[in-house]
C-alpha cells in the first residue's frame, strides 16, 4: 500500500522474537489456556489452582512475564488479552501442533466434471478433494488440522468447503486469511507477471490470483468460484432461493470447472454464465474481479 505520510495507528512495542520468547515455558501457556477456558476474570489464587502450580512465587513470576502483552491485570483479577486469544486460537486450530494423517475417505460431494463421488485425501498440511473417476482435483488447500478434528468422515468435504467459502469472503473484503493484511486480487492470463507457472499450457484461459501485501501468502481460484463472493452473483442466486453461504459449490447446477470465457484482452474482460431455473445471467468481470456488466435473459428450453 502507498505511504501517504499520514500517521500510522500501530506502534511496534516488541520484536516477534521477544513476544514469542515470553511463551517459552509450559506454565505460561497453561496460564493462557486456563484464562481462555475460564468463565470471567480470575483471581490470582483461582488461576494458580487452575494451572496446577504449587509454588506461588514461581507462578507469580511466570504470570508477570505475560501481563501487558498476553494477559490483562484488572482490579478484579486477570483476563486474557487479545494477543493471548490469538495464541490460544492458533494452538487450538492445530496449525502449530498437529499434522493431518488419515487414509482417504469417500464423500457425498459429486464431481462437477463427471458426477462421480469425490474423495478427501489427507496430507500433512492439507486436504485434497478430488475425483477418483476422472482425476479432477477440485481443491487442495493447506488447512489447519484442527479444522477436521472430531469431524465425522462424511462431513470432511463440507467442512473444507465452508473453510474455503470463509476465505473467499475474506478475500472479497480485501483481507488476508493468514495475517489479516491487505491483499491484491487480479485475474491473470497465461504469461502475465502474476500468473502461476502451471497456467501456461493448462486448459484454463484465466485464473484469479490473490496475494497478501504483508505476509506474501498467495493462492488462486478459478473465476467462477472467486465470483461467488460478489454481491451481484450472490443476489442472482438469492433471487432463485439459493443461499451461497450454505450451499456447497459442487451443488451449483451451472458451475463448470473452467476459468470463464475471455471476451477481450485489452482491457481484460472475462464472462461467466450462470443458469438457474428459467433464467440465465451473464456476468462480465474485469482484471480486478469487479463486475462491469450483468445481463439476465430467460433460459432456452
N, C-alpha and C positions, 0 to 999 in steps of 0.2 A: 504494500500500500504506500502511496506517496506521503512523504513527510511534509506537511504544510506549515511546520514551525509552531503549531499550537501546542500548548502544554498537555502532556500525556497524563491520563488518570491513574497510571500504575507506577509503583515505586518498588524496585527490587531491594528487599531488605536482607536477603541472604543468598548465597550461591546454592545451586541444586545439590552440590556435594555436601554442604553444611546441613541443608534441610534433611536430606536422606540419612546423614550421619546421626541425626537425632533419633532415628528409628532403629539404631543398630543393636539394641538389646531387647530380648524377648519380653521383659517386663513392660517395656514401653508400648509395644504393640498390644500386649494384654490390656493395658490401660485404655488404649483407643477402642479395642473391641468391647471392653466392659462398658464404656461410656456409650458406644453405639447401641448395645443391647439394653441399656438401662432405660427406665421409664422416668425421664426428667433429670434434673440436676442431682448429682451425687455428692454426698459429704465425703470428707477425706477417709473416714473410717469405713463407710459403706463401700467406697470404691476400692480400698485396700482389701477388704474381705472378698469382694467380687473377683479381684485379680489373684488373690491367694498368696499374698506376701506377708510373712510373719514379722519382719523387721520394719518398724515404722520409719526409721532413719533411711534405710535403703529405698523404701518405697517413695519417701518424700523427695529424695534426690532424683529419681527417675521421673517422677511426676513433674518436678520443677523444670527438667530439661524440655518437657513437652509444652508447658504453659507458655502462651504467647503465640506460638506458631500452629500447633495442632490441638491445643486444649485451651479453653477459656476458663478463667477463675472469676467467680462471682461471689457476692456476699452470702449466697445460699449454698455454694459448693462449686462443683466442676461440671462442665459440659463440653461436648465435642465441638471443635471449631470446624469451619467449612473445609479447611485443608485436611483435617483429620477424617472428615466424612469421605473425602475423595480417596484417601489412602485405604480406608477400610473397604470402600466400594471396589477399588481395583483388586484387592485381595479376594473379596467375595466373588468377583466375576471370574476368578480363576486365571486371569490374564497374566499373573506373575508367579503363580504357584502350581499350576496344573497343565497337563497336556492331554489331548484327546487320544484315546486308544480303544478302538472297538472295531468289530467286524462290520462290513457294510450291511445296511438294513433296508428292506423294502419299504416303500412309501405308497400312499394313495394318490400322489401327485401325478397327473397324466402328462406325458411328454408333449409339448406344444407342436413338435415336429411330426411325430408318428402316433401319438396317443397311448403308447405303452406306459406302464407304471415305472416311474423313476426310482432310483435308489439313492440313499445317503451314504457316502463314503467318507470315512473319517481319516484325517491325517493329524499330525501332532498339533498343528496350529489352526486348523480349519476344517470345513465340511463342504464336500462337493456334492451337489445334487445333479445327478446325471442319468442318462437313459442307457440301459444295457442293451436295448434292442437296436437303436440307430446310432449309439455312441455320442449323442449330443451331450455336451457339458452345459447344463442350464445355468449353474452358478457355482463358484468355488471360492467363497470368501474366507479370509482369515477371521476367525471368531474367537472370543474368549470362551474357554471350555465350560465355564460356569453357565453359559447360555443354555446348555442342554443337560446340566446336572439335574438328576432326578426327573427328567422328562421321559415320558413313555416313548418307545422307539417309533410308534406310528405317528407321533407328533413332531418328530425332529424336523421334517421338511417344513412344516408350518411355522415352527419357531424360527428357523433360519430365514424363512420368507418375511416374517414380521420384523426381524432384525434388519434385513435389507430395506424394507419399507421405511423403517425409522431413519436409516442412514440417508436414503433418498430424500426424505422430508427435510432432514438437517441440511443436506446439500442445497435443497431448494431455497433455504433461508441463508445460504452462503456461509455456513459454519461447518468446520471440520468435525467429524465424529470422533477423531482421535485426540485432538488437543483444543478444540473449540476455536481454532484460529480461522481467519478468513480464507475462503477457497476461491480459486479461479475455475470457471466452468467453460468448456469450449467444445463445440462439435468439430471434429477433425476429419480430414480426408487422408488417404494413404500418401505419405511423403511430407505431410505437414510437420512443422517443428515439434509439436507436442504429440504427434501420432505414435502409438506403440509400434514396435518393430513387427509384431505379428499381424498388424492390419494390412501390411504390404503383401499381397498375394492371397489374403483371406476373401471369403465370399461377401463380406460386409462392404458396403460402399462408404460407410461412416461409422464412427463411434463417438461417444461423449467421454471426454477426459476431465476428471476432477483432480485438482492439485492444491494442496494446502500451502499457502504462502508462509506459514510459520514453521510447521514440522516437516514439510516436504512429502507427507503422505499423498499417494497418488492411486487412483482407482478409475475404473471405466465402466460404462454401461451402454447398451445399445440405445439408440434414440427413443424407440417406443417405450422402453422401461423408464428411462430418465424422464420422459414427458409425463409420466403418471402423477408427478407431484405438482404439475402446473394447474392453476385454478380452472382454466378453460377446459382442460381434459377431465378434471375431477367433476366439473359442472355437467359436462356431457354425460358422464356415467351416472351422476346423481339423477339427472332427468329420466334415466331409464332404470332407476331403482337399484343401482349398484353403488355400494359404498367401497371406494378404493382403499379405505383404511382397514377393512376387514376381509376383502376378497383377495384370495391368492392370485398372483398374476397368471398362473397356469390355468386358471378358470375363466380368464377373459376370452370370449369367443373370437375376437378379432386378432389377438396377439399372434404374430408370426416371429420366428427367430431371425429377423433381418434388421438392418440398421435404418430402415426408412428409404425413401427414394430421393436421390439428389436431382433437383429440377433446375438448379442454377449453381454455378461455382463462383461467380463474382458479381454481386455478393453471394455467399453461400446460402442456399435455400434447400431444406430437406422437408419432404412431406410424409406424413403418416396418416393412413386411412383407417378409420375405425367404424365398424358396422355393429349396431346394437338394435335388436328388434327390427323395426321398419325404417330405420334412419341411418344414414351414413354421414360421418363427419370427416372432413379432410383438414388437418392442421398443418400449417407450414411454419417451420422453425428457422431461425437464423443461427449464426455461429455461436451466439450466447445462449442458445436454447430458449429464446423468447419466441412467443407466438406472434407471427407477423400477419397471419390471416387464418380465418376459420370459415369453412363452408359446410353447411348441412343440407343434405338432399334426401328425399325418400329413397330407400334402398331398392334395388332392382330385384324382382322375384321371378 
